[in-house]
Amino acid sequence: MTSSTPLLFLRPMVLPRASTIQRFLGIAKVSTNATKASSLPVPPPPPQATTPAQQKPYRVTLTPSKNYPIYTLAKRGGNMKLTKLRRIEGDVNALRNDLRQALRVDEKEVTINQLTKHIIVKGHKKPEIEKFLREHHL
């Protein structure tokens, strides 16, 4: 007895796109002019001007809406006001020290949550932190 419906699940799957393979396997692009490119000398890259963002050992990534990830919190019934800085990559301690100096606050007022890599500042300091990040191009 033959079935009238084709067995679609037995059909071979389509190969993934080259970009998908490169993304998952980390394969560099294969150049069609590999022999031509290897015979020519490669000029050194032009010297780039060092910006303050390149010299810093940390970076703050923007949110999907292109804003800085700075959030104000109110705890203990609204009496304790905090500001949280999230999405920090790199040396969190260096950013905390630079931020503490820029805000001119005591060392106890700027803490780090080592588990989540968030910096918590006492008080609502969102405009000052945002100004600091904009000035340093972070």
C-alpha positions as CSV (number, residue, x, y, z in Angstrom):
1,M,0.0,0.0,0.0
2,T,1.4,3.4,-1.0
3,S,0.7,6.6,0.7
4,S,-0.6,9.5,-1.3
5,T,1.2,12.1,0.9
6,P,4.9,12.7,0.2
7,L,7.3,12.0,3.1
8,L,8.6,15.6,3.5
9,F,10.5,14.8,6.6
10,L,12.8,12.5,4.6
11,R,13.9,15.3,2.3
12,P,17.4,16.7,2.9
13,M,17.6,20.0,4.8
14,V,18.9,23.1,3.1
15,L,22.5,24.1,3.9
16,P,22.9,27.1,6.2
17,R,24.1,30.4,4.7
18,A,27.8,31.2,4.8
19,S,27.2,34.0,7.3
20,T,25.6,31.6,9.7
21,I,28.6,29.2,9.4
22,Q,31.1,32.0,9.9
23,R,29.2,33.3,13.0
24,F,29.1,29.9,14.7
25,L,32.4,28.5,13.6
26,G,34.4,31.8,13.5
27,I,35.7,31.1,10.0
28,A,37.2,34.1,8.2
29,K,35.9,35.1,4.8
30,V,37.5,33.1,2.0
31,S,38.8,35.5,-0.6
32,T,38.6,34.6,-4.2
33,N,41.7,36.6,-4.9
34,A,43.8,34.8,-2.3
35,T,46.8,34.3,-4.6
36,K,46.7,37.8,-5.8
37,A,46.4,39.3,-2.3
38,S,49.3,37.2,-1.0
39,S,51.7,38.3,-3.6
40,L,51.2,42.0,-2.9
41,P,52.9,43.5,0.2
42,V,50.4,44.6,2.8
43,P,50.8,48.2,3.9
44,P,50.9,48.9,7.6
45,P,47.6,50.2,9.1
46,P,47.5,54.0,9.5
47,P,48.3,55.2,13.0
48,Q,45.0,55.9,14.8
49,A,44.6,58.8,17.1
50,T,44.2,57.5,20.6
51,T,40.9,58.6,22.2
52,P,40.1,58.5,25.9
53,A,37.7,55.6,25.3
54,Q,40.5,53.5,23.8
55,Q,42.8,54.1,26.7
56,K,40.2,53.2,29.4
57,P,40.1,49.5,30.6
58,Y,36.3,49.6,30.7
59,R,33.3,50.3,28.5
60,V,29.6,50.9,29.1
61,T,27.4,49.5,26.4
62,L,24.2,51.3,25.4
63,T,20.7,49.9,25.8
64,P,18.7,48.9,22.6
65,S,17.1,52.4,22.7
66,K,20.6,54.0,22.5
67,N,20.5,55.3,26.0
68,Y,23.0,54.9,28.8
69,P,22.0,52.1,31.3
70,I,21.6,54.4,34.3
71,Y,18.6,53.7,36.6
72,T,17.4,55.5,39.7
73,L,16.1,53.4,42.6
74,A,14.2,54.3,45.8
75,K,14.4,51.9,48.7
76,R,13.3,51.8,52.3
77,G,10.0,53.5,51.7
78,G,11.6,56.1,49.3
79,N,14.0,57.4,51.9
80,M,17.1,55.7,50.4
81,K,17.8,57.0,46.9
82,L,20.2,55.1,44.7
83,T,21.5,55.2,41.2
84,K,22.6,52.0,39.4
85,L,24.9,51.8,36.4
86,R,24.7,48.6,34.4
87,R,26.1,46.9,31.3
88,I,29.8,47.5,32.3
89,E,32.5,45.6,30.4
90,G,36.0,45.5,31.5
91,D,37.6,46.7,34.8
92,V,34.6,47.7,37.0
93,N,37.0,48.9,39.8
94,A,38.7,51.4,37.5
95,L,35.3,52.8,36.4
96,R,34.2,53.1,40.0
97,N,37.3,55.0,41.0
98,D,37.0,57.4,38.0
99,L,33.3,57.9,38.7
100,R,34.0,58.5,42.4
101,Q,36.5,61.2,41.5
102,A,34.3,62.8,38.9
103,L,31.3,62.9,41.3
104,R,33.5,64.0,44.2
105,V,31.8,61.6,46.6
106,D,33.2,59.5,49.4
107,E,34.5,56.0,48.8
108,K,31.7,54.4,50.8
109,E,29.0,56.1,48.6
110,V,30.0,54.2,45.5
111,T,29.9,50.4,45.7
112,I,30.1,47.5,43.3
113,N,27.9,44.5,43.1
114,Q,30.6,42.0,42.0
115,L,28.1,39.3,41.1
116,T,26.2,41.5,38.5
117,K,29.0,44.0,37.8
118,H,26.7,46.9,38.6
119,I,27.9,50.2,40.2
120,I,25.6,51.6,42.8
121,V,25.9,55.3,43.9
122,K,24.1,56.8,46.8
123,G,21.7,59.5,45.8
124,H,20.0,60.3,42.5
125,K,23.0,61.1,40.4
126,K,21.8,60.1,36.9
127,P,22.5,63.5,35.2
128,E,26.0,63.6,36.6
129,I,26.8,60.0,35.7
130,E,25.4,60.6,32.2
131,K,27.5,63.7,31.7
132,F,30.6,61.8,32.9
133,L,30.0,59.0,30.4
134,R,29.3,61.4,27.5
135,E,32.5,63.4,28.2
136,H,34.6,60.2,28.2
137,H,32.8,58.8,25.1
138,L,31.9,55.5,26.9
